[in-house]
Protein backbone atom coordinates (compact mmCIF):
# COMPACT_ATOMS: atom_id res chain seq x y z
CA UNK A 1 0.00 0.00 0.00
CA UNK A 2 1.35 3.40 -1.03
CA UNK A 3 1.20 6.08 1.65
CA UNK A 4 0.32 9.55 0.40
CA UNK A 5 3.06 12.07 1.17
CA UNK A 6 0.52 14.87 1.28
CA UNK A 7 -3.06 16.01 0.82
CA UNK A 8 -4.86 18.73 -1.13
CA UNK A 9 -8.07 20.19 0.29
CA UNK A 10 -10.27 22.90 -1.22
CA UNK A 11 -13.34 24.92 -0.32
CA UNK A 12 -14.74 28.43 -0.50
CA UNK A 13 -12.23 29.49 -3.13
CA UNK A 14 -9.21 28.39 -1.06
CA UNK A 15 -6.86 25.47 -1.67
CA UNK A 16 -4.47 24.11 0.95
CA UNK A 17 -1.75 21.52 0.65
CA UNK A 18 -0.82 19.56 3.78
CA UNK A 19 2.34 17.47 4.10
CA UNK A 20 2.30 14.25 6.08
CA UNK A 21 5.82 14.94 7.35
CA UNK A 22 5.62 17.38 10.23
CA UNK A 23 1.86 17.78 9.59
CA UNK A 24 3.03 20.87 7.74
CA UNK A 25 1.03 23.48 5.87
CA UNK A 26 2.81 23.15 2.53
CA UNK A 27 0.81 25.86 0.83
CA UNK A 28 -2.35 27.94 0.92
CA UNK A 29 -3.78 29.96 -1.92
CA UNK A 30 -6.97 31.79 -2.76
CA UNK A 31 -7.65 31.28 -6.41
CA UNK A 32 -4.16 31.45 -7.91
CA UNK A 33 -2.73 33.83 -5.26
CA UNK A 34 -0.28 32.19 -2.85
CA UNK A 35 -0.84 33.17 0.80
CA UNK A 36 1.99 31.09 2.27
CA UNK A 37 5.40 29.93 1.15
CA UNK A 38 5.57 26.41 -0.28
CA UNK A 39 8.10 23.69 -1.04
CA UNK A 40 8.41 20.53 -3.07
CA UNK A 41 6.38 17.66 -1.64
CA UNK A 42 8.64 14.94 -0.26
CA UNK A 43 11.55 17.33 0.25
CA UNK A 44 12.66 18.66 3.62
CA UNK A 45 10.70 21.85 4.38
CA UNK A 46 13.16 24.75 4.01
CA UNK A 47 13.76 26.64 7.24
CA UNK A 48 11.13 24.43 8.96
CA UNK A 49 8.40 26.04 6.83
CA UNK A 50 4.86 25.12 7.80
CA UNK A 51 5.60 22.33 10.28
CA UNK A 52 4.35 21.71 13.82
CA UNK A 53 6.86 22.44 16.59
CA UNK A 54 6.04 20.30 19.63
CA UNK A 55 6.31 19.56 22.49
CA UNK A 56 8.32 22.79 22.45
CA UNK A 57 9.09 25.49 19.85
CA UNK A 58 12.32 27.42 19.59
CA UNK A 59 15.42 26.43 21.53
CA UNK A 60 15.81 24.78 24.92
CA UNK A 61 19.00 25.95 26.63
CA UNK A 62 21.60 23.16 26.81
CA UNK A 63 18.66 20.77 26.28
CA UNK A 64 17.98 20.94 30.03
CA UNK A 65 14.68 21.51 31.84
CA UNK A 66 13.23 20.64 35.24
CA UNK A 67 9.75 19.21 35.64
CA UNK A 68 8.20 18.32 39.00
CA UNK A 69 11.58 18.27 40.66
CA UNK A 70 13.30 16.07 38.09
CA UNK A 71 15.99 17.28 35.71
CA UNK A 72 15.57 16.15 32.09
CA UNK A 73 18.26 16.37 29.43
CA UNK A 74 17.10 16.55 25.82
CA UNK A 75 19.39 15.78 22.92
CA UNK A 76 21.20 18.92 21.76
CA UNK A 77 20.24 19.24 18.09
CA UNK A 78 21.59 22.70 17.26
CA UNK A 79 25.31 22.63 17.88
CA UNK A 80 25.93 26.31 17.05
CA UNK A 81 23.76 27.43 19.97
CA UNK A 82 24.03 24.34 22.16
CA UNK A 83 20.27 23.90 22.29
CA UNK A 84 17.51 21.38 21.67
CA UNK A 85 15.69 22.90 18.73
CA UNK A 86 12.00 22.89 17.70
CA UNK A 87 10.69 19.81 19.46
CA UNK A 88 10.42 16.18 18.38
CA UNK A 89 7.82 15.96 15.61
CA UNK A 90 8.74 18.22 12.68
CA UNK A 91 10.46 15.43 10.71
CA UNK A 92 8.03 12.62 11.61
CA UNK A 93 5.26 11.27 9.39
CA UNK A 94 1.79 11.70 10.88
CA UNK A 95 -1.11 9.26 10.30
CA UNK A 96 -4.27 10.40 8.52
CA UNK A 97 -7.57 9.54 10.23
CA UNK A 98 -9.85 11.75 8.11
CA UNK A 99 -9.47 12.86 4.51
CA UNK A 100 -12.27 14.84 2.90
CA UNK A 101 -12.51 17.27 0.00
CA UNK A 102 -12.24 20.25 2.32
CA UNK A 103 -10.51 18.84 5.43
CA UNK A 104 -7.79 16.50 6.63
CA UNK A 105 -7.01 15.24 10.14
CA UNK A 106 -3.62 13.85 11.11
CA UNK A 107 -2.50 12.24 14.39
CA UNK A 108 0.77 11.25 15.98
CA UNK A 109 1.89 9.42 19.10
CA UNK A 110 5.03 11.33 20.02
CA UNK A 111 7.77 8.75 20.58
CA UNK A 112 9.60 8.81 23.87
CA UNK A 113 13.06 10.25 23.43
CA UNK A 114 16.13 11.28 25.38
CA UNK A 115 14.82 13.73 27.98
CA UNK A 116 11.17 13.14 27.01
CA UNK A 117 9.72 10.26 29.10
CA UNK A 118 6.05 11.15 28.49
CA UNK A 119 3.16 9.63 26.51
CA UNK A 120 1.77 12.40 24.31
CA UNK A 121 -0.80 12.08 21.53
CA UNK A 122 -1.24 14.92 19.00
CA UNK A 123 -4.14 15.60 16.63
CA UNK A 124 -4.36 18.34 14.00
CA UNK A 125 -7.24 19.17 11.67
CA UNK A 126 -7.00 21.53 8.72
CA UNK A 127 -10.18 22.73 7.00
CA UNK A 128 -10.82 25.32 4.29
CA UNK A 129 -14.03 27.21 3.55
CA UNK A 130 -15.12 30.70 2.54
CA UNK A 131 -13.40 32.06 5.68
CA UNK A 132 -10.01 30.68 4.66
CA UNK A 133 -7.94 28.03 6.43
CA UNK A 134 -8.64 26.96 10.01
CA UNK A 135 -6.31 24.72 11.99
CA UNK A 136 -7.50 23.04 15.19
CA UNK A 137 -4.89 21.30 17.30
CA UNK A 138 -5.08 19.00 20.33
CA UNK A 139 -2.49 17.52 22.68
CA UNK A 140 -3.61 14.62 24.89
CA UNK A 141 -1.74 13.14 27.83
CA UNK A 142 -2.05 9.36 27.54
CA UNK A 143 0.41 8.63 30.31
CA UNK A 144 0.19 8.27 34.08
CA UNK A 145 1.91 11.53 35.09
CA UNK A 146 1.52 15.23 34.34
CA UNK A 147 3.51 16.44 31.35
CA UNK A 148 4.78 19.86 30.18
CA UNK A 149 3.67 21.18 26.82
CA UNK A 150 4.39 24.10 24.49
CA UNK A 151 3.61 24.26 20.76
CA UNK A 152 4.38 26.45 17.77
CA UNK A 153 3.45 26.48 14.08
CA UNK A 154 6.22 27.58 11.70
CA UNK A 155 4.00 29.43 9.23
CA UNK A 156 5.29 31.68 6.45
CA UNK A 157 2.97 34.35 5.04
CA UNK A 158 3.06 35.59 1.46
CA UNK A 159 0.93 37.73 -0.85
CA UNK A 160 1.31 36.30 -4.33
CA UNK A 161 4.66 37.09 -5.86
CA UNK A 162 5.11 40.41 -4.06
CA UNK A 163 8.69 40.80 -2.79
CA UNK A 164 8.99 41.18 0.97
CA UNK A 165 10.49 44.66 0.53
CA UNK A 166 7.23 45.81 -1.07
CA UNK A 167 5.15 44.60 1.88
CA UNK A 168 4.13 45.95 5.25
CA UNK A 169 3.56 43.97 8.43
CA UNK A 170 1.02 44.73 11.15
CA UNK A 171 1.07 42.99 14.56
CA UNK A 172 -1.22 43.59 17.49
CA UNK A 173 1.55 42.71 19.94
CA UNK A 174 2.44 45.21 22.67
CA UNK A 175 5.64 43.56 23.91
CA UNK A 176 8.75 42.03 22.40
CA UNK A 177 11.33 39.61 23.78
CA UNK A 178 15.06 40.39 23.45
CA UNK A 179 17.28 37.44 22.50
CA UNK A 180 20.94 36.76 23.17
CA UNK A 181 23.59 35.44 20.79
CA UNK A 182 22.27 31.89 21.31
CA UNK A 183 18.80 33.05 20.23
CA UNK A 184 17.52 32.47 23.76
CA UNK A 185 15.36 34.97 25.70
CA UNK A 186 17.53 37.62 27.35
CA UNK A 187 15.74 39.20 30.29
CA UNK A 188 12.06 40.13 30.54
CA UNK A 189 9.83 41.24 27.68
CA UNK A 190 9.82 44.95 26.84
CA UNK A 191 7.19 47.34 25.58
CA UNK A 192 7.21 48.06 21.85
CA UNK A 193 6.48 51.74 22.55
CA UNK A 194 9.04 53.96 20.85
CA UNK A 195 11.03 51.04 19.45
CA UNK A 196 11.70 49.49 16.05
CA UNK A 197 9.51 46.59 17.19
CA UNK A 198 6.27 48.57 17.18
CA UNK A 199 4.18 47.02 14.40
CA UNK A 200 0.78 47.98 15.79
CA UNK A 201 0.34 50.08 12.66
CA UNK A 202 1.45 48.71 9.27
CA UNK A 203 5.21 49.05 8.90
CA UNK A 204 7.39 48.62 5.84
CA UNK A 205 9.62 45.55 5.71
CA UNK A 206 12.05 47.09 3.24
CA UNK A 207 15.52 46.11 4.43
CA UNK A 208 14.22 44.85 7.79
CA UNK A 209 15.97 41.93 9.46
CA UNK A 210 14.18 40.37 12.39
CA UNK A 211 14.05 37.15 14.41
CA UNK A 212 12.05 38.22 17.44
CA UNK A 213 9.26 36.88 19.69
CA UNK A 214 6.24 39.10 20.37
CA UNK A 215 3.43 38.82 22.92
CA UNK A 216 0.67 40.84 24.55
CA UNK A 217 -2.68 41.66 22.93
CA UNK A 218 -1.69 40.00 19.67
CA UNK A 219 -3.73 37.43 17.82
CA UNK A 220 -3.87 39.08 14.38
CA UNK A 221 -0.88 39.42 12.07
CA UNK A 222 -1.29 40.91 8.60
CA UNK A 223 1.16 40.98 5.72
CA UNK A 224 0.10 43.53 3.10
CA UNK A 225 1.30 44.01 -0.46
CA UNK A 226 0.15 46.49 -3.11
CA UNK A 227 -2.20 43.85 -4.54
CA UNK A 228 -3.67 42.28 -1.40
CA UNK A 229 -3.01 40.90 2.04
CA UNK A 230 -2.75 37.72 4.12
CA UNK A 231 -3.87 37.67 7.75
CA UNK A 232 -3.02 35.04 10.32
CA UNK A 233 -5.25 34.90 13.40
CA UNK A 234 -4.52 32.92 16.55
CA UNK A 235 -6.68 31.95 19.51
CA UNK A 236 -5.89 33.10 23.06
CA UNK A 237 -3.94 29.92 23.85
CA UNK A 238 -1.36 31.04 21.27
CA UNK A 239 -0.33 34.25 22.99
CA UNK A 240 3.14 34.44 21.42
CA UNK A 241 4.40 34.80 17.87
CA UNK A 242 7.92 34.56 16.50
CA UNK A 243 8.52 36.87 13.53
CA UNK A 244 11.45 35.91 11.32
CA UNK A 245 12.55 37.18 7.92
CA UNK A 246 14.54 34.66 5.94
CA UNK A 247 17.29 36.50 4.09
CA UNK A 248 20.06 35.28 1.77
CA UNK A 249 22.34 37.99 3.17
CA UNK A 250 22.57 36.02 6.42
CA UNK A 251 22.68 32.61 4.74
CA UNK A 252 19.02 31.85 5.36
CA UNK A 253 17.29 32.77 2.13
CA UNK A 254 14.05 31.04 1.19
CA UNK A 255 14.44 28.86 -1.93
CA UNK A 256 12.94 30.30 -5.10
CA UNK A 257 11.96 33.69 -3.68
CA UNK A 258 14.82 35.70 -5.17
CA UNK A 259 15.53 36.88 -8.72
CA UNK A 260 15.66 34.06 -11.23
CA UNK A 261 14.58 31.50 -8.68
CA UNK A 262 17.50 32.16 -6.32
CA UNK A 263 16.98 32.15 -2.54
CA UNK A 264 15.22 35.32 -1.39
CA UNK A 265 13.48 37.00 1.51
CA UNK A 266 10.40 35.47 3.14
CA UNK A 267 8.35 36.27 6.24
CA UNK A 268 7.60 33.73 8.97
CA UNK A 269 4.89 34.53 11.51
CA UNK A 270 4.84 31.63 13.96
CA UNK A 271 1.98 31.47 16.51
CA UNK A 272 3.17 29.81 19.73
CA UNK A 273 1.73 28.98 23.13
CA UNK A 274 4.97 29.95 24.86
CA UNK A 275 8.30 31.57 24.06
CA UNK A 276 11.54 29.90 23.10
CA UNK A 277 13.29 28.21 26.04
CA UNK A 278 9.94 27.80 27.77
CA UNK A 279 10.70 24.30 29.05
CA UNK A 280 13.88 25.64 30.65
CA UNK A 281 12.34 28.79 32.15
CA UNK A 282 8.81 27.50 32.81
CA UNK A 283 7.22 30.55 31.16
CA UNK A 284 3.75 29.74 29.75
CA UNK A 285 4.29 25.98 29.88
CA UNK A 286 0.97 24.11 29.93
CA UNK A 287 0.55 21.32 32.47
CA UNK A 288 -1.50 18.48 30.97
CA UNK A 289 -2.72 15.98 33.55
CA UNK A 290 -3.27 12.31 32.65
CA UNK A 291 -6.26 11.88 30.36
CA UNK A 292 -6.64 15.62 29.70
CA UNK A 293 -6.56 17.40 26.34
CA UNK A 294 -5.04 20.83 25.65
CA UNK A 295 -6.25 22.57 22.50
CA UNK A 296 -5.79 25.68 20.38
CA UNK A 297 -6.76 27.10 16.99
CA UNK A 298 -5.37 29.44 14.34
CA UNK A 299 -6.05 30.25 10.72
CA UNK A 300 -5.18 32.29 7.63
CA UNK A 301 -7.32 34.29 5.22
C-alpha positions as CSV (number, residue, x, y, z in Angstrom):
1,X,0.0,0.0,0.0
2,X,1.3,3.4,-1.0
3,X,1.2,6.1,1.6
4,X,0.3,9.5,0.4
5,X,3.1,12.1,1.2
6,X,0.5,14.9,1.3
7,X,-3.1,16.0,0.8
8,X,-4.9,18.7,-1.1
9,X,-8.1,20.2,0.3
10,X,-10.3,22.9,-1.2
11,X,-13.3,24.9,-0.3
12,X,-14.7,28.4,-0.5
13,X,-12.2,29.5,-3.1
14,X,-9.2,28.4,-1.1
15,X,-6.9,25.5,-1.7
16,X,-4.5,24.1,1.0
17,X,-1.7,21.5,0.7
18,X,-0.8,19.6,3.8
19,X,2.3,17.5,4.1
20,X,2.3,14.2,6.1
21,X,5.8,14.9,7.4
22,X,5.6,17.4,10.2
23,X,1.9,17.8,9.6
24,X,3.0,20.9,7.7
25,X,1.0,23.5,5.9
26,X,2.8,23.2,2.5
27,X,0.8,25.9,0.8
28,X,-2.4,27.9,0.9
29,X,-3.8,30.0,-1.9
30,X,-7.0,31.8,-2.8
31,X,-7.6,31.3,-6.4
32,X,-4.2,31.5,-7.9
33,X,-2.7,33.8,-5.3
34,X,-0.3,32.2,-2.9
35,X,-0.8,33.2,0.8
36,X,2.0,31.1,2.3
37,X,5.4,29.9,1.1
38,X,5.6,26.4,-0.3
39,X,8.1,23.7,-1.0
40,X,8.4,20.5,-3.1
41,X,6.4,17.7,-1.6
42,X,8.6,14.9,-0.3
43,X,11.5,17.3,0.2
44,X,12.7,18.7,3.6
45,X,10.7,21.8,4.4
46,X,13.2,24.7,4.0
47,X,13.8,26.6,7.2
48,X,11.1,24.4,9.0
49,X,8.4,26.0,6.8
50,X,4.9,25.1,7.8
51,X,5.6,22.3,10.3
52,X,4.4,21.7,13.8
53,X,6.9,22.4,16.6
54,X,6.0,20.3,19.6
55,X,6.3,19.6,22.5
56,X,8.3,22.8,22.4
57,X,9.1,25.5,19.9
58,X,12.3,27.4,19.6
59,X,15.4,26.4,21.5
60,X,15.8,24.8,24.9
61,X,19.0,26.0,26.6
62,X,21.6,23.2,26.8
63,X,18.7,20.8,26.3
64,X,18.0,20.9,30.0
65,X,14.7,21.5,31.8
66,X,13.2,20.6,35.2
67,X,9.8,19.2,35.6
68,X,8.2,18.3,39.0
69,X,11.6,18.3,40.7
70,X,13.3,16.1,38.1
71,X,16.0,17.3,35.7
72,X,15.6,16.2,32.1
73,X,18.3,16.4,29.4
74,X,17.1,16.5,25.8
75,X,19.4,15.8,22.9
76,X,21.2,18.9,21.8
77,X,20.2,19.2,18.1
78,X,21.6,22.7,17.3
79,X,25.3,22.6,17.9
80,X,25.9,26.3,17.1
81,X,23.8,27.4,20.0
82,X,24.0,24.3,22.2
83,X,20.3,23.9,22.3
84,X,17.5,21.4,21.7
85,X,15.7,22.9,18.7
86,X,12.0,22.9,17.7
87,X,10.7,19.8,19.5
88,X,10.4,16.2,18.4
89,X,7.8,16.0,15.6
90,X,8.7,18.2,12.7
91,X,10.5,15.4,10.7
92,X,8.0,12.6,11.6
93,X,5.3,11.3,9.4
94,X,1.8,11.7,10.9
95,X,-1.1,9.3,10.3
96,X,-4.3,10.4,8.5
97,X,-7.6,9.5,10.2
98,X,-9.9,11.7,8.1
99,X,-9.5,12.9,4.5
100,X,-12.3,14.8,2.9
101,X,-12.5,17.3,0.0
102,X,-12.2,20.3,2.3
103,X,-10.5,18.8,5.4
104,X,-7.8,16.5,6.6
105,X,-7.0,15.2,10.1
106,X,-3.6,13.8,11.1
107,X,-2.5,12.2,14.4
108,X,0.8,11.2,16.0
109,X,1.9,9.4,19.1
110,X,5.0,11.3,20.0
111,X,7.8,8.8,20.6
112,X,9.6,8.8,23.9
113,X,13.1,10.2,23.4
114,X,16.1,11.3,25.4
115,X,14.8,13.7,28.0
116,X,11.2,13.1,27.0
117,X,9.7,10.3,29.1
118,X,6.1,11.2,28.5
119,X,3.2,9.6,26.5
120,X,1.8,12.4,24.3
121,X,-0.8,12.1,21.5
122,X,-1.2,14.9,19.0
123,X,-4.1,15.6,16.6
124,X,-4.4,18.3,14.0
125,X,-7.2,19.2,11.7
126,X,-7.0,21.5,8.7
127,X,-10.2,22.7,7.0
128,X,-10.8,25.3,4.3
129,X,-14.0,27.2,3.5
130,X,-15.1,30.7,2.5
131,X,-13.4,32.1,5.7
132,X,-10.0,30.7,4.7
133,X,-7.9,28.0,6.4
134,X,-8.6,27.0,10.0
135,X,-6.3,24.7,12.0
136,X,-7.5,23.0,15.2
137,X,-4.9,21.3,17.3
138,X,-5.1,19.0,20.3
139,X,-2.5,17.5,22.7
140,X,-3.6,14.6,24.9
141,X,-1.7,13.1,27.8
142,X,-2.0,9.4,27.5
143,X,0.4,8.6,30.3
144,X,0.2,8.3,34.1
145,X,1.9,11.5,35.1
146,X,1.5,15.2,34.3
147,X,3.5,16.4,31.3
148,X,4.8,19.9,30.2
149,X,3.7,21.2,26.8
150,X,4.4,24.1,24.5
151,X,3.6,24.3,20.8
152,X,4.4,26.4,17.8
153,X,3.5,26.5,14.1
154,X,6.2,27.6,11.7
155,X,4.0,29.4,9.2
156,X,5.3,31.7,6.5
157,X,3.0,34.4,5.0
158,X,3.1,35.6,1.5
159,X,0.9,37.7,-0.9
160,X,1.3,36.3,-4.3
161,X,4.7,37.1,-5.9
162,X,5.1,40.4,-4.1
163,X,8.7,40.8,-2.8
164,X,9.0,41.2,1.0
165,X,10.5,44.7,0.5
166,X,7.2,45.8,-1.1
167,X,5.2,44.6,1.9
168,X,4.1,45.9,5.3
169,X,3.6,44.0,8.4
170,X,1.0,44.7,11.2
171,X,1.1,43.0,14.6
172,X,-1.2,43.6,17.5
173,X,1.6,42.7,19.9
174,X,2.4,45.2,22.7
175,X,5.6,43.6,23.9
176,X,8.8,42.0,22.4
177,X,11.3,39.6,23.8
178,X,15.1,40.4,23.5
179,X,17.3,37.4,22.5
180,X,20.9,36.8,23.2
181,X,23.6,35.4,20.8
182,X,22.3,31.9,21.3
183,X,18.8,33.1,20.2
184,X,17.5,32.5,23.8
185,X,15.4,35.0,25.7
186,X,17.5,37.6,27.4
187,X,15.7,39.2,30.3
188,X,12.1,40.1,30.5
189,X,9.8,41.2,27.7
190,X,9.8,45.0,26.8
191,X,7.2,47.3,25.6
192,X,7.2,48.1,21.8
193,X,6.5,51.7,22.5
194,X,9.0,54.0,20.9
195,X,11.0,51.0,19.4
196,X,11.7,49.5,16.0
197,X,9.5,46.6,17.2
198,X,6.3,48.6,17.2
199,X,4.2,47.0,14.4
200,X,0.8,48.0,15.8
201,X,0.3,50.1,12.7
202,X,1.4,48.7,9.3
203,X,5.2,49.1,8.9
204,X,7.4,48.6,5.8
205,X,9.6,45.5,5.7
206,X,12.1,47.1,3.2
207,X,15.5,46.1,4.4
208,X,14.2,44.8,7.8
209,X,16.0,41.9,9.5
210,X,14.2,40.4,12.4
211,X,14.1,37.2,14.4
212,X,12.1,38.2,17.4
213,X,9.3,36.9,19.7
214,X,6.2,39.1,20.4
215,X,3.4,38.8,22.9
216,X,0.7,40.8,24.6
217,X,-2.7,41.7,22.9
218,X,-1.7,40.0,19.7
219,X,-3.7,37.4,17.8
220,X,-3.9,39.1,14.4
221,X,-0.9,39.4,12.1
222,X,-1.3,40.9,8.6
223,X,1.2,41.0,5.7
224,X,0.1,43.5,3.1
225,X,1.3,44.0,-0.5
226,X,0.1,46.5,-3.1
227,X,-2.2,43.9,-4.5
228,X,-3.7,42.3,-1.4
229,X,-3.0,40.9,2.0
230,X,-2.8,37.7,4.1
231,X,-3.9,37.7,7.7
232,X,-3.0,35.0,10.3
233,X,-5.2,34.9,13.4
234,X,-4.5,32.9,16.6
235,X,-6.7,32.0,19.5
236,X,-5.9,33.1,23.1
237,X,-3.9,29.9,23.8
238,X,-1.4,31.0,21.3
239,X,-0.3,34.3,23.0
240,X,3.1,34.4,21.4
241,X,4.4,34.8,17.9
242,X,7.9,34.6,16.5
243,X,8.5,36.9,13.5
244,X,11.4,35.9,11.3
245,X,12.6,37.2,7.9
246,X,14.5,34.7,5.9
247,X,17.3,36.5,4.1
248,X,20.1,35.3,1.8
249,X,22.3,38.0,3.2
250,X,22.6,36.0,6.4
251,X,22.7,32.6,4.7
252,X,19.0,31.8,5.4
253,X,17.3,32.8,2.1
254,X,14.0,31.0,1.2
255,X,14.4,28.9,-1.9
256,X,12.9,30.3,-5.1
257,X,12.0,33.7,-3.7
258,X,14.8,35.7,-5.2
259,X,15.5,36.9,-8.7
260,X,15.7,34.1,-11.2
261,X,14.6,31.5,-8.7
262,X,17.5,32.2,-6.3
263,X,17.0,32.2,-2.5
264,X,15.2,35.3,-1.4
265,X,13.5,37.0,1.5
266,X,10.4,35.5,3.1
267,X,8.3,36.3,6.2
268,X,7.6,33.7,9.0
269,X,4.9,34.5,11.5
270,X,4.8,31.6,14.0
271,X,2.0,31.5,16.5
272,X,3.2,29.8,19.7
273,X,1.7,29.0,23.1
274,X,5.0,29.9,24.9
275,X,8.3,31.6,24.1
276,X,11.5,29.9,23.1
277,X,13.3,28.2,26.0
278,X,9.9,27.8,27.8
279,X,10.7,24.3,29.1
280,X,13.9,25.6,30.7
281,X,12.3,28.8,32.2
282,X,8.8,27.5,32.8
283,X,7.2,30.5,31.2
284,X,3.8,29.7,29.8
285,X,4.3,26.0,29.9
286,X,1.0,24.1,29.9
287,X,0.5,21.3,32.5
288,X,-1.5,18.5,31.0
289,X,-2.7,16.0,33.5
290,X,-3.3,12.3,32.6
291,X,-6.3,11.9,30.4
292,X,-6.6,15.6,29.7
293,X,-6.6,17.4,26.3
294,X,-5.0,20.8,25.7
295,X,-6.3,22.6,22.5
296,X,-5.8,25.7,20.4
297,X,-6.8,27.1,17.0
298,X,-5.4,29.4,14.3
299,X,-6.0,30.2,10.7
300,X,-5.2,32.3,7.6
301,X,-7.3,34.3,5.2
